């Protein structure tokens, strides 16, 4: 099919600033044929993208593979994907834009035009990851926390303002405008949009990517999007398509309806547990069946947001009337809503609850069986019922929960109780439920113990409006849940200091617990000193805060005593479903969303930040925030045949937080030493996430997580390993430097699910900076695998029969890898020899975790950044030749 073989949409025609023009769209039913409706919706959307954007030869090959998918239900064929926009937050955009700034320097140094390096796609940056909970429990907390944020991050924000001014297509949303995924749902997403191409107006599905693993939240609105690493996003922003294998698609059939009192969070935790057990890593997930129609977009978005927690690339819900309801609720025009319906119906993208598409595999969940749930105490997929929490804490810590006297710190105190994260603050029903529970608690005279640090950080400023209109703001404040700002805050680890009572209790042996409505509870994620944490719905967070003791059975415990002496339990204050719906209906007004967002955008403190100008960024040699990275000058690849020392030998479930933390920089760390030596105050070093523009800090923070165990040096201090040739125990950074000094390669060895968690590219960058040439693991999480490739580090999957042998790698053992560039291919067998210190050797074939031919080329270039530089210089050279001729 050619671009001319399209069907005009007829009425309505489109009216824009140039008058009325006929719009066209890809006729998907004609493209896909009679089996098209049997394809999952996500594959139909990929087919539309291929037809509209790919060259004819590529188009026909890809469409043939997609048509065949209904028979095979899997495919090894590669396709191109061209997203229409890119979403970033401040701590992923900073390193990406720093890379571009360094590339501009490299281009200019080689006689090229620095201005040629510009994103060609719209890049929306949301400053949401830097808000920290310094002030809480007071009405002026948002303003005070923002002042702290701007003071600490002023230099980085100056850089972001420079990037927005000097680079085309980069737009920055200031602090206070909300969390990127909430902004995407409420403001940016169109579901269906238009684009002008070759003189014609096209009606197209809104499809995008984001440099955050929770980008699939937008799947709840019927928009196909997923998270990628910053490195992969850089290739897309410069006009290159993403290359991916046609995905396996797991269908999750939903039946029935959620019981009264069961919330979207409970469903999300149930789905996470079920799909982790099935195993959907790297696959697309699509929800179908009659139960889908019972779920609001708010509930769908909670489930979709948790896609990285269940390991999937997407958690997609197709477009239906519920999507139109949400567009109407958030103030989109009726004209646009009609366009969405008509387009989706004509192209067979409209959801049919009775349809039974073909999927690679299917899972069925009866919504009526979902119960109130929590997840923890260390992983988001470990779902339990609330009454199981005391036993879980006992099992995890080895300590028996004992009742505390009134007013005394319990053995498992609730150290943090935070309603946080786009996951559970974007759905108004969840925040209103928390507010109603707070109202009921206030009426019964309940208060929160003094040791609990409480906070409410919604994803959108509009949340403050509807909570105020519902009369719930004062109720939440009465139990400590004043709004602290609009950003990720506690969810991303910016939880601020613990209360003095909790700090004192830790010294006496208590085990403090984090209670939050976030999406991850890995040890040290929420706060570097907290190993135990539970995820749950916002109203349940308030309930645990009132209890103050994480080890009580919250379902039966007495949370307090009413003025008349009546004991108050959870059942006495839990809000009714009908009340939640009625309160939401009365409190939410469609006009609030655009107005509140526009008001938040006018941020005087942000406007007063001065920014440099010019095509090249003026690096400051004294800066501890922005240091020109070495990547743009390192054009070597890490492939070849070599014998390496293991730098680290790690176990299962090593997260990107373990590899490159985002939380507060510990005062006793190598990174802190570096900063203090350069004049930074030891008591205000900020968080690692704010230092991602300084590679010197980031590489010193690599693997600095106190829950990480390195089998080469299990009893060594934090972030240490053994330098094999000398036998010395030393910091990982120093060991890597010594290996590099002697020209000795290093590798990392790990277990299952290596790199799970956040999408941060720094988890791959620090490994490249440490000289790691390959990572040998039992399995990789999708985005981290991609980021390793993007940095030129080869991910190798160890065959199951050899995993125990490889995991026993010890000091003095070496690993020989034969990964020559000219022999590397997708999923290629790579010979590996593990030679023990005693001279015995084992040889096996590892599989290169390389998915596409494009990734092979990236590895041969040495990664994304050298590839972009080479492409830019080649394009400039070609242009110059044509001009000269």
ChimeraX attribute file (.defattr): number of C-alpha atoms within 10 A of each C-alpha:
attribute: neighborCount
match mode: 1-to-1
recipient: residues
	/A:1	15
	/A:2	12
	/A:3	14
	/A:4	8
	/A:5	13
	/A:6	17
	/A:7	13
	/A:8	15
	/A:9	20
	/A:10	10
	/A:11	10
	/A:12	12
	/A:13	14
	/A:14	17
	/A:15	11
	/A:16	8
	/A:17	5
	/A:18	6
	/A:19	7
	/A:20	10
	/A:21	12
	/A:22	15
	/A:23	21
	/A:24	20
	/A:25	22
	/A:26	26
	/A:27	19
	/A:28	21
	/A:29	16
	/A:30	14
	/A:31	18
	/A:32	19
	/A:33	10
	/A:34	10
	/A:35	15
	/A:36	21
	/A:37	20
	/A:38	17
	/A:39	22
	/A:40	27
	/A:41	26
	/A:42	23
	/A:43	19
	/A:44	23
	/A:45	20
	/A:46	20
	/A:47	24
	/A:48	20
	/A:49	21
	/A:50	21
	/A:51	22
	/A:52	20
	/A:53	17
	/A:54	18
	/A:55	13
	/A:56	15
	/A:57	8
	/A:58	15
	/A:59	20
	/A:60	16
	/A:61	13
	/A:62	22
	/A:63	20
	/A:64	12
	/A:65	18
	/A:66	25
	/A:67	21
	/A:68	15
	/A:69	23
	/A:70	19
	/A:71	10
	/A:72	13
	/A:73	17
	/A:74	19
	/A:75	15
	/A:76	13
	/A:77	15
	/A:78	19
	/A:79	24
	/A:80	22
	/A:81	20
	/A:82	21
	/A:83	21
	/A:84	20
	/A:85	19
	/A:86	24
	/A:87	25
	/A:88	26
	/A:89	22
	/A:90	26
	/A:91	25
	/A:92	27
	/A:93	25
	/A:94	26
	/A:95	23
	/A:96	24
	/A:97	22
	/A:98	22
	/A:99	22
	/A:100	25
	/A:101	25
	/A:102	24
	/A:103	25
	/A:104	25
	/A:105	21
	/A:106	18
	/A:107	22
	/A:108	16
	/A:109	11
	/A:110	11
	/A:111	12
	/A:112	19
	/A:113	17
	/A:114	21
	/A:115	15
	/A:116	16
	/A:117	20
	/A:118	18
	/A:119	20
	/A:120	17
	/A:121	18
	/A:122	15
	/A:123	23
	/A:124	22
	/A:125	25
	/A:126	27
	/A:127	26
	/A:128	26
	/A:129	26
	/A:130	26
	/A:131	30
	/A:132	26
	/A:133	29
	/A:134	19
	/A:135	23
	/A:136	23
	/A:137	19
	/A:138	16
	/A:139	16
	/A:140	14
	/A:141	19
	/A:142	22
	/A:143	15
	/A:144	17
	/A:145	19
	/A:146	24
	/A:147	14
	/A:148	18
	/A:149	18
	/A:150	18
	/A:151	11
	/A:152	18
	/A:153	18
	/A:154	17
	/A:155	18
	/A:156	20
	/A:157	23
	/A:158	16
	/A:159	25
	/A:160	23
	/A:161	23
	/A:162	19
	/A:163	28
	/A:164	19
	/A:165	18
	/A:166	18
	/A:167	21
	/A:168	16
	/A:169	17
	/A:170	21
	/A:171	18
	/A:172	21
	/A:173	21
	/A:174	21
	/A:175	27
	/A:176	26
	/A:177	27
	/A:178	31
	/A:179	28
	/A:180	31
	/A:181	31
	/A:182	25
	/A:183	21
	/A:184	18
	/A:185	24
	/A:186	23
	/A:187	17
	/A:188	14
	/A:189	19
	/A:190	21
	/A:191	26
	/A:192	19
	/A:193	17
	/A:194	16
	/A:195	12
	/A:196	10
	/A:197	10
	/A:198	8
	/A:199	6
	/A:200	12
	/A:201	16
	/A:202	21
	/A:203	21
	/A:204	22
	/A:205	23
	/A:206	20
	/A:207	26
	/A:208	21
	/A:209	26
	/A:210	29
	/A:211	29
	/A:212	26
	/A:213	27
	/A:214	28
	/A:215	29
	/A:216	31
	/A:217	33
	/A:218	32
	/A:219	29
	/A:220	28
	/A:221	28
	/A:222	31
	/A:223	25
	/A:224	27
	/A:225	26
	/A:226	27
	/A:227	28
	/A:228	27
	/A:229	29
	/A:230	28
	/A:231	27
	/A:232	28
	/A:233	24
	/A:234	24
	/A:235	18
	/A:236	23
	/A:237	21
	/A:238	17
	/A:239	14
	/A:240	16
	/A:241	19
	/A:242	17
	/A:243	18
	/A:244	17
	/A:245	15
	/A:246	21
	/A:247	22
	/A:248	20
	/A:249	27
	/A:250	26
	/A:251	24
	/A:252	22
	/A:253	20
	/A:254	22
	/A:255	20
	/A:256	16
	/A:257	17
	/A:258	20
	/A:259	14
	/A:260	12
	/A:261	15
	/A:262	18
	/A:263	24
	/A:264	25
	/A:265	28
	/A:266	27
	/A:267	23
	/A:268	30
	/A:269	29
	/A:270	26
	/A:271	24
	/A:272	26
	/A:273	19
	/A:274	18
	/A:275	21
	/A:276	17
	/A:277	11
	/A:278	14
	/A:279	13
	/A:280	20
	/A:281	22
	/A:282	19
	/A:283	19
	/A:284	24
	/A:285	31
	/A:286	22
	/A:287	24
	/A:288	26
	/A:289	21
	/A:290	17
	/A:291	19
	/A:292	25
	/A:293	20
	/A:294	16
	/A:295	18
	/A:296	19
	/A:297	29
	/A:298	25
	/A:299	25
	/A:300	29
	/A:301	31
	/A:302	30
	/A:303	29
	/A:304	34
	/A:305	29
	/A:306	29
	/A:307	30
	/A:308	31
	/A:309	26
	/A:310	30
	/A:311	26
	/A:312	27
	/A:313	27
	/A:314	32
	/A:315	34
	/A:316	33
	/A:317	28
	/A:318	25
	/A:319	24
	/A:320	22
	/A:321	14
	/A:322	20
	/A:323	23
	/A:324	21
	/A:325	14
	/A:326	19
	/A:327	25
	/A:328	17
	/A:329	17
	/A:330	20
	/A:331	17
	/A:332	20
	/A:333	11
	/A:334	12
	/A:335	10
	/A:336	17
	/A:337	19
	/A:338	12
	/A:339	21
	/A:340	24
	/A:341	19
	/A:342	16
	/A:343	19
	/A:344	19
	/A:345	14
	/A:346	15
	/A:347	18
	/A:348	17
	/A:349	23
	/A:350	19
	/A:351	20
	/A:352	16
	/A:353	17
	/A:354	9
	/A:355	12
	/A:356	15
	/A:357	16
	/A:358	20
	/A:359	22
	/A:360	19
	/A:361	15
	/A:362	15
	/A:363	15
	/A:364	14
	/A:365	18
	/A:366	13
	/A:367	21
	/A:368	15
	/A:369	14
	/A:370	20
	/A:371	19
	/A:372	20
	/A:373	23
	/A:374	29
	/A:375	26
	/A:376	23
	/A:377	25
	/A:378	19
	/A:379	19
	/A:380	25
	/A:381	27
	/A:382	18
	/A:383	24
	/A:384	21
	/A:385	14
	/A:386	21
	/A:387	17
	/A:388	17
	/A:389	21
	/A:390	19
	/A:391	16
	/A:392	15
	/A:393	22
	/A:394	14
	/A:395	12
	/A:396	13
	/A:397	13
	/A:398	10
	/A:399	15
	/A:400	14
	/A:401	18
	/A:402	12
	/A:403	14
	/A:404	13
	/A:405	8
	/A:406	8
	/A:407	10
	/A:408	14
	/A:409	22
	/A:410	22
	/A:411	23
	/A:412	31
	/A:413	28
	/A:414	28
	/A:415	27
	/A:416	31
	/A:417	29
	/A:418	28
	/A:419	32
	/A:420	28
	/A:421	27
	/A:422	30
	/A:423	30
	/A:424	30
	/A:425	27
	/A:426	28
	/A:427	23
	/A:428	24
	/A:429	23
	/A:430	24
	/A:431	26
	/A:432	27
	/A:433	27
	/A:434	27
	/A:435	27
	/A:436	26
	/A:437	26
	/A:438	31
	/A:439	24
	/A:440	17
	/A:441	28
	/A:442	19
	/A:443	13
	/A:444	20
	/A:445	16
	/A:446	21
	/A:447	19
	/A:448	21
	/A:449	20
	/A:450	17
	/A:451	22
	/A:452	28
	/A:453	27
	/A:454	29
	/A:455	30
	/A:456	30
	/A:457	31
	/A:458	30
	/A:459	28
	/A:460	27
	/A:461	25
	/A:462	27
	/A:463	26
	/A:464	19
	/A:465	18
	/A:466	23
	/A:467	23
	/A:468	14
	/A:469	16
	/A:470	18
	/A:471	16
	/A:472	23
	/A:473	22
	/A:474	18
	/A:475	23
	/A:476	25
	/A:477	22
	/A:478	20
	/A:479	23
	/A:480	26
	/A:481	29
	/A:482	24
	/A:483	25
	/A:484	28
	/A:485	32
	/A:486	30
	/A:487	32
	/A:488	28
	/A:489	29
	/A:490	30
	/A:491	25
	/A:492	26
	/A:493	27
	/A:494	25
	/A:495	25
	/A:496	22
	/A:497	16
	/A:498	18
	/A:499	15
	/A:500	11
	/A:501	15
	/A:502	25
	/A:503	16
	/A:504	12
	/A:505	20
	/A:506	16
	/A:507	9
	/A:508	10
	/A:509	11
	/A:510	17
	/A:511	23
	/A:512	27
	/A:513	27
	/A:514	26
	/A:515	32
	/A:516	33
	/A:517	29
	/A:518	27
	/A:519	30
	/A:520	27
	/A:521	29
	/A:522	25
	/A:523	22
	/A:524	23
	/A:525	28
	/A:526	29
	/A:527	26
	/A:528	19
	/A:529	18
	/A:530	19
	/A:531	22
	/A:532	25
	/A:533	30
	/A:534	29
	/A:535	30
	/A:536	28
	/A:537	29
	/A:538	29
	/A:539	24
	/A:540	26
	/A:541	24
	/A:542	28
	/A:543	24
	/A:544	26
	/A:545	30
	/A:546	25
	/A:547	26
	/A:548	28
	/A:549	26
	/A:550	26
	/A:551	27
	/A:552	23
	/A:553	18
	/A:554	23
	/A:555	15
	/A:556	13
	/A:557	14
	/A:558	16
	/A:559	25
	/A:560	20
	/A:561	15
	/A:562	15
	/A:563	11
	/A:564	8
	/A:565	9
	/A:566	11
	/A:567	14
	/A:568	19
	/A:569	19
	/A:570	21
	/A:571	10
	/A:572	13
	/A:573	19
	/A:574	19
	/A:575	22
	/A:576	13
	/A:577	16
	/A:578	11
	/A:579	13
	/A:580	20
	/A:581	15
	/A:582	10
	/A:583	22
	/A:584	21
	/A:585	15
	/A:586	11
	/A:587	18
	/A:588	20
	/A:589	17
	/A:590	14
	/A:591	14
	/A:592	18
	/A:593	22
	/A:594	16
	/A:595	14
	/A:596	17
	/A:597	20
	/A:598	13
	/A:599	12
	/A:600	20
	/A:601	18
	/A:602	15
	/A:603	14
	/A:604	9
	/A:605	13
	/A:606	18
	/A:607	11
	/A:608	8
	/A:609	13
	/A:610	14
	/A:611	16
	/A:612	15
	/A:613	14
	/A:614	12
	/A:615	20
	/A:616	19
	/A:617	19
	/A:618	12
	/A:619	13
	/A:620	11
	/A:621	9
	/A:622	10
	/A:623	12
	/A:624	20
	/A:625	20
	/A:626	23
	/A:627	20
	/A:628	21
	/A:629	18
	/A:630	12
	/A:631	21
	/A:632	22
	/A:633	14
	/A:634	12
	/A:635	16
	/A:636	14
	/A:637	18
	/A:638	25
	/A:639	22
	/A:640	16
	/A:641	14
	/A:642	17
	/A:643	19
	/A:644	21
	/A:645	22
	/A:646	27
	/A:647	27
	/A:648	26
	/A:649	25
	/A:650	21
	/A:651	19
	/A:652	15
	/A:653	21
	/A:654	24
	/A:655	22
	/A:656	24
	/A:657	26
	/A:658	26
	/A:659	24
	/A:660	28
	/A:661	26
	/A:662	30
	/A:663	23
	/A:664	24
	/A:665	26
	/A:666	20
	/A:667	16
	/A:668	10
	/A:669	15
	/A:670	21
	/A:671	21
	/A:672	23
	/A:673	16
	/A:674	15
	/A:675	21
	/A:676	17
	/A:677	10
	/A:678	12
	/A:679	10
	/A:680	15
	/A:681	13
	/A:682	16
	/A:683	11
	/A:684	13
	/A:685	19
	/A:686	23
	/A:687	20
	/A:688	21
	/A:689	25
	/A:690	24
	/A:691	24
	/A:692	29
	/A:693	27
	/A:694	20
	/A:695	23
	/A:696	21
	/A:697	23
	/A:698	22
	/A:699	25
	/A:700	24
	/A:701	26
	/A:702	26
	/A:703	28
	/A:704	25
	/A:705	19
	/A:706	15
	/A:707	15
	/A:708	20
	/A:709	21
	/A:710	22
	/A:711	20
	/A:712	23
	/A:713	20
	/A:714	14
	/A:715	11
	/A:716	16
	/A:717	13
	/A:718	21
	/A:719	24
	/A:720	24
	/A:721	29
	/A:722	25
	/A:723	24
	/A:724	19
	/A:725	11
	/A:726	8
	/A:727	11
	/A:728	11
	/A:729	17
	/A:730	18
	/A:731	20
	/A:732	25
	/A:733	21
	/A:734	16
	/A:735	20
	/A:736	22
	/A:737	16
	/A:738	14
	/A:739	20
	/A:740	15
	/A:741	9
	/A:742	8
	/A:743	10
	/A:744	15
	/A:745	22
	/A:746	24
	/A:747	25
	/A:748	19
	/A:749	25
	/A:750	26
	/A:751	22
	/A:752	18
	/A:753	21
	/A:754	26
	/A:755	28
	/A:756	25
	/A:757	26
	/A:758	25
	/A:759	28
	/A:760	30
	/A:761	28
	/A:762	30
	/A:763	26
	/A:764	27
	/A:765	25
	/A:766	24
	/A:767	25
	/A:768	19
	/A:769	22
	/A:770	23
	/A:771	21
	/A:772	25
	/A:773	25
	/A:774	27
	/A:775	24
	/A:776	28
	/A:777	27
	/A:778	24
	/A:779	23
	/A:780	26
	/A:781	23
	/A:782	26
	/A:783	28
	/A:784	27
	/A:785	24
	/A:786	27
	/A:787	27
	/A:788	28
	/A:789	28
	/A:790	29
	/A:791	30
	/A:792	31
	/A:793	27
	/A:794	25
	/A:795	25
	/A:796	27
	/A:797	25
	/A:798	27
	/A:799	16
	/A:800	11
	/A:801	9
	/A:802	15
	/A:803	17
	/A:804	13
	/A:805	11
	/A:806	22
	/A:807	19
	/A:808	13
	/A:809	22
	/A:810	19
	/A:811	22
	/A:812	18
	/A:813	19
	/A:814	22
	/A:815	25
	/A:816	18
	/A:817	24
	/A:818	19
	/A:819	22
	/A:820	14
	/A:821	17
	/A:822	10
	/A:823	11
	/A:824	21
	/A:825	19
	/A:826	15
	/A:827	16
	/A:828	17
	/A:829	19
	/A:830	21
	/A:831	15
	/A:832	23
	/A:833	19
	/A:834	21
	/A:835	18
	/A:836	16
	/A:837	13
	/A:838	8
	/A:839	9
	/A:840	9
	/A:841	13
	/A:842	13
	/A:843	14
	/A:844	15
	/A:845	18
	/A:846	24
	/A:847	19
	/A:848	22
	/A:849	26
	/A:850	22
	/A:851	20
	/A:852	20
	/A:853	16
	/A:854	16
	/A:855	23
	/A:856	23
	/A:857	18
	/A:858	21
	/A:859	27
	/A:860	22
	/A:861	23
	/A:862	23
	/A:863	28
	/A:864	25
	/A:865	28
	/A:866	25
	/A:867	19
	/A:868	21
	/A:869	20
	/A:870	15
	/A:871	13
	/A:872	21
	/A:873	19
	/A:874	13
	/A:875	14
	/A:876	17
	/A:877	14
	/A:878	12
	/A:879	12
	/A:880	12
	/A:881	10
	/A:882	9
	/A:883	8
	/A:884	7
	/A:885	6
